[in-house]
Amino acid sequence: MSGTLNKVMLIGHLGDEVKMHYFEGGGAIGRFPLATNETYTNKQTNERVTNTEWHNVVVRNKAAEICEKYLTKGDKVYIEGRLKTRKWQDDKGQDRYSTEVQCTEFTFLTTKKESQSSQTTQPTPQPSTTTTAKVEKPIGEDDDLPF
């Protein structure tokens, strides 16, 4: 197979609020950390172990504004996108790298009532409803597809 694939699918909880950055041309970028957990039982100690992995998620334009409006810290969300590594220099001139998930689609998995009840610390089970959005492609970003 001569093609390549860069696809990420995550289900996790927001670690912080969506941080927005607006540009002069009307574009916007939203960034937030997403936590995913892996749980297993240690066979030697029979102890339950949970490992948390943190992912930096980037959402663009209208999708970023939707995420900022409806997502809050702790909400559960499904993210689909691709990995992108950025290179930058710190204050000392050292090259630094950060890998981000460039979100192309998302689905809210926490209902509005669940989100509000967790803030008032009165958990009430609610039927699950979801909101799904497909992110439009940023202007000028071309796919390197061989066909």
C-alpha positions in Angstrom: 0.0 0.0 0.0 1.6 3.3 -1.1 -0.8 5.7 0.8 -0.5 6.9 4.3 -3.1 7.7 7.0 -3.0 10.2 9.8 -6.3 9.8 11.8 -7.0 10.1 15.5 -10.2 9.2 17.3 -10.5 10.1 21.0 -13.2 10.0 23.7 -12.2 11.9 26.8 -13.0 14.7 29.2 -12.0 18.3 28.9 -9.2 19.2 31.3 -9.9 23.0 31.1 -12.1 25.5 29.4 -11.7 26.1 25.6 -9.1 28.9 25.1 -9.9 31.1 22.0 -7.7 33.2 19.8 -9.2 35.4 17.1 -7.5 36.7 14.0 -7.9 39.9 12.0 -9.4 38.1 9.0 -12.3 36.7 11.1 -10.8 33.3 11.7 -10.5 31.7 15.2 -8.7 28.9 16.9 -9.8 27.1 20.1 -7.5 25.0 22.1 -8.2 22.7 25.0 -6.6 19.7 26.8 -8.4 16.3 26.6 -7.8 13.5 29.1 -8.2 9.9 28.2 -7.8 7.1 30.7 -6.6 3.5 30.6 -7.5 1.3 33.5 -6.2 -2.2 34.2 -5.6 -4.6 37.2 -2.0 -5.2 38.3 -1.7 -9.0 38.3 0.9 -9.0 41.0 -0.8 -6.7 43.5 -4.4 -7.2 42.3 -4.6 -3.4 42.5 -6.7 -1.3 40.0 -4.4 1.1 38.1 -5.5 4.1 36.0 -3.2 5.9 33.7 -4.2 9.3 32.2 -2.9 10.5 28.9 -3.3 14.2 27.9 -3.9 15.4 24.4 -3.7 19.0 23.1 -6.8 19.6 20.8 -7.0 22.4 18.3 -10.4 23.4 16.7 -10.8 26.1 14.0 -13.2 28.8 13.1 -17.0 28.2 13.6 -16.4 24.8 15.2 -14.1 26.5 17.8 -16.8 29.0 18.6 -19.3 26.1 19.1 -16.9 24.3 21.4 -16.3 27.4 23.4 -20.0 28.0 23.8 -21.1 24.5 24.8 -18.1 22.7 26.3 -16.9 23.2 29.8 -14.2 21.6 32.0 -15.0 17.9 32.7 -17.4 17.4 29.7 -17.1 14.2 27.8 -16.5 14.6 24.0 -15.6 12.5 21.0 -12.9 14.0 18.9 -11.8 13.0 15.4 -8.9 14.5 13.6 -5.2 14.3 12.6 -1.9 14.7 14.4 0.3 17.7 13.7 3.6 18.5 15.3 4.6 22.2 15.6 8.2 23.4 16.0 8.9 26.6 18.0 11.6 28.3 20.0 11.5 29.0 23.7 12.8 32.1 25.4 16.3 30.6 25.4 16.3 29.9 21.7 15.9 26.2 22.2 13.9 24.3 19.6 10.7 22.9 21.2 8.0 20.6 19.7 4.4 20.1 20.5 2.1 17.5 19.0 -1.6 18.5 18.7 -4.8 16.9 17.5 -6.2 19.0 14.6 -9.9 18.4 15.1 -12.0 17.7 12.0 -15.1 16.3 13.7 -16.5 16.3 17.2 -19.5 15.0 19.1 -20.6 16.2 22.5 -21.2 13.2 24.8 -22.2 15.1 27.9 -25.8 16.5 27.9 -26.4 20.1 29.0 -28.3 18.7 32.1 -25.4 16.4 33.0 -23.0 19.3 32.7 -25.2 21.6 34.9 -25.8 18.9 37.5 -22.1 18.2 37.9 -21.6 21.9 38.6 -24.2 21.8 41.3 -22.9 18.4 42.6 -26.3 16.7 42.3 -25.8 13.9 39.7 -29.0 13.0 38.0 -28.9 10.3 35.2 -30.3 11.7 32.0 -30.9 10.1 28.6 -27.9 10.6 26.4 -28.1 13.0 23.5 -25.3 14.1 21.3 -24.3 17.0 19.2 -22.1 16.3 16.1 -20.3 18.8 14.0 -18.0 18.5 11.0 -15.2 21.0 10.8 -14.7 22.9 7.6 -11.3 22.7 6.0 -9.1 25.7 6.8 -8.5 28.0 3.7 -5.3 27.1 2.0 -4.8 23.7 3.6 -4.5 21.0 0.8 -4.4 17.3 1.2 -1.5 15.5 -0.2 -3.5 12.7 -1.8 -2.0 10.8 -4.7 -5.2 10.6 -6.6 
